[in-house]
Amino acid sequence: MSVRWNRSEGPRAPLLDVMAASPRLRVLHASGEYDLVTPAGPPAYQIEQLEPDLKKRFTVRVYEGGHSFYLDRASRLRFMQDGAELIEAATRATRAPAGVP
């Protein structure tokens, strides 16, 4: 972990700087419901406070389980599906229109 990491800033920096430079970037925020290390609530709240155009670029998902929610098979499969959907949506948005090389 970087000593420069300021937890109070949440997604406001430096992620928002990257998102400003990459307007098509989307973010999947994944948390375990019972995660005591990195709880889902604070980041989800901070994302809700963002301006609408930026907020719509975030997907927040909470899965059954704790910090390693992906150890649960059902949670892992849902996480994989959510990740696949995010990637599919991103690639669909970047594809050239029909007839354009």
C-alpha positions as CSV (number, residue, x, y, z in Angstrom):
1,M,0.0,0.0,0.0
2,S,1.3,3.4,-0.9
3,V,2.0,5.8,2.0
4,R,0.4,8.5,-0.1
5,W,-3.0,6.7,-0.1
6,N,-5.5,8.9,1.6
7,R,-8.6,6.8,2.4
8,S,-10.7,9.8,3.1
9,E,-10.6,10.8,-0.6
10,G,-12.4,7.7,-1.8
11,P,-12.8,7.5,-5.6
12,R,-12.2,11.3,-5.9
13,A,-8.5,11.0,-6.6
14,P,-6.6,9.7,-8.5
15,L,-9.3,7.5,-10.1
16,L,-11.3,10.6,-11.2
17,D,-8.3,12.0,-12.9
18,V,-7.9,8.8,-14.9
19,M,-11.6,8.8,-15.7
20,A,-11.4,12.4,-16.9
21,A,-8.6,11.5,-19.2
22,S,-10.4,8.3,-20.4
23,P,-14.0,9.2,-21.0
24,R,-15.0,5.6,-22.0
25,L,-13.5,4.0,-18.8
26,R,-15.9,2.2,-16.7
27,V,-15.4,0.9,-13.1
28,L,-16.8,-2.2,-11.4
29,H,-16.6,-1.8,-7.6
30,A,-17.0,-5.2,-6.1
31,S,-17.3,-5.9,-2.3
32,G,-18.2,-8.8,0.0
33,E,-21.3,-8.2,2.1
34,Y,-19.5,-9.1,5.3
35,D,-16.1,-7.6,4.4
36,L,-14.7,-6.0,7.6
37,V,-11.4,-5.0,5.8
38,T,-12.9,-2.9,3.0
39,P,-16.6,-2.5,3.6
40,A,-18.9,-1.8,0.7
41,G,-20.8,1.1,2.3
42,P,-18.3,4.0,2.2
43,P,-17.2,3.7,-1.4
44,A,-20.8,3.1,-2.6
45,Y,-21.9,6.3,-0.7
46,Q,-19.1,8.3,-2.2
47,I,-20.0,7.1,-5.7
48,E,-23.6,8.1,-5.1
49,Q,-22.4,11.7,-4.4
50,L,-20.7,12.0,-7.8
51,E,-22.2,14.1,-10.6
52,P,-24.6,12.0,-12.7
53,D,-22.4,11.8,-15.8
54,L,-19.6,10.3,-13.8
55,K,-21.7,8.2,-11.5
56,K,-23.2,6.3,-14.4
57,R,-19.7,5.1,-15.3
58,F,-19.6,3.1,-12.0
59,T,-21.2,-0.2,-11.3
60,V,-21.4,-1.2,-7.6
61,R,-21.9,-4.8,-6.7
62,V,-22.0,-6.5,-3.3
63,Y,-21.6,-10.2,-3.2
64,E,-22.4,-12.8,-0.6
65,G,-19.2,-13.4,1.5
66,G,-16.5,-11.5,3.2
67,H,-13.2,-10.0,2.0
68,S,-12.6,-13.0,-0.3
69,F,-16.1,-13.2,-1.5
70,Y,-14.9,-15.0,-4.7
71,L,-14.1,-18.1,-2.7
72,D,-17.9,-18.7,-2.6
73,R,-18.7,-20.4,-5.9
74,A,-22.0,-18.6,-6.5
75,S,-20.5,-15.2,-5.7
76,R,-17.5,-15.9,-7.9
77,L,-19.8,-16.8,-10.8
78,R,-21.9,-13.6,-10.4
79,F,-18.6,-11.6,-10.2
80,M,-17.3,-13.2,-13.3
81,Q,-20.6,-12.5,-15.1
82,D,-20.6,-8.8,-13.9
83,G,-17.0,-8.5,-15.1
84,A,-17.9,-10.0,-18.5
85,E,-20.8,-7.7,-18.9
86,L,-18.6,-4.7,-18.1
87,I,-16.0,-5.7,-20.6
88,E,-18.7,-6.5,-23.3
89,A,-20.3,-3.1,-22.8
90,A,-16.9,-1.4,-23.0
91,T,-15.9,-3.2,-26.2
92,R,-19.4,-2.6,-27.7
93,A,-19.0,1.2,-27.0
94,T,-15.6,1.3,-28.7
95,R,-16.4,-0.7,-31.9
96,A,-16.4,1.2,-35.1
97,P,-19.8,1.6,-36.8
98,A,-20.6,-0.8,-39.6
99,G,-18.7,-0.2,-42.8
100,V,-15.9,1.6,-41.0
101,P,-12.5,-0.2,-40.9
